[in-house]
Amino acid sequence: MPRLRPYAPKDWQQFTALELETQLDGLGDSTEQERAIFKERFAALLDVKMGFSRNGFRRPGAQLWILEGDDGGYLGHLWLTERDDARHGTRTLQVTTLGVAREARGQNYGRLLMQKAEQEAKERGIEVIALEVAGNNRRARDLFKDLGYDTVRRTMQKRLRGH
C-alpha cells in the first residue's frame, strides 16, 4: 500500500526530475531551444519564484507530500500552498503541482493525492481548493472533473516566433 509522507532533502533529485518532466509536458508546442532554456533555469525558478530548494520551503503555508510505494520507490508528489484569494476574499489551498511517475500512472495515485489535498484543506478550515492544469493534459482534466472540480477560467496564448 503506498504511503504519503512529508518531503525530505533526499527526495530532491526524484522530485525535480518528475516535476521537470511534468512541466515540459505542459509546454506543448515549444522548440527544443525553449525546452533547453527551461531545463537550464528550472532549479532557479523553483528557488527564486516558488521559494523552494533542496532543503525545503522558505514560505509559510506550503507543503510537499511524497507518495512512495511499499519498496520506498518514488511514485509521485503533491505541492500545496495556502494563499488568500483576492477575488473571493477567502483562504485558498492551491495545488501548486501534482506529479505521478509515468510507470505509476493509471493506478489512482492522482486521486489519492487529491484526497490528501482535500483532507489538508478541511484540517486548515479552508473551503476552496484551486489548481491549474495544462490544456493538453486531458487525463488530469478528466480526473479533476470526476472529483468535482469546475473550470472557472481558461487562459489562451499565441506563440509568435521570430518577432
Secondary structure, 3 states (H helix, E strand, C coil): CCEEEECCHHHHHHHHHHHHHHHHHHCCCCCHHHHHHHHHHHHHHHHHHCCEECCEECCCCEEEEEEECCCCCEEEEEEEEEEEECCCCEEEEEEEEEEECHHHCCCCHHHHHHHHHHHHHHHHCCCEEEECCCCCCHHHHHHHHHCCCCCCCCCCCCCCCCC
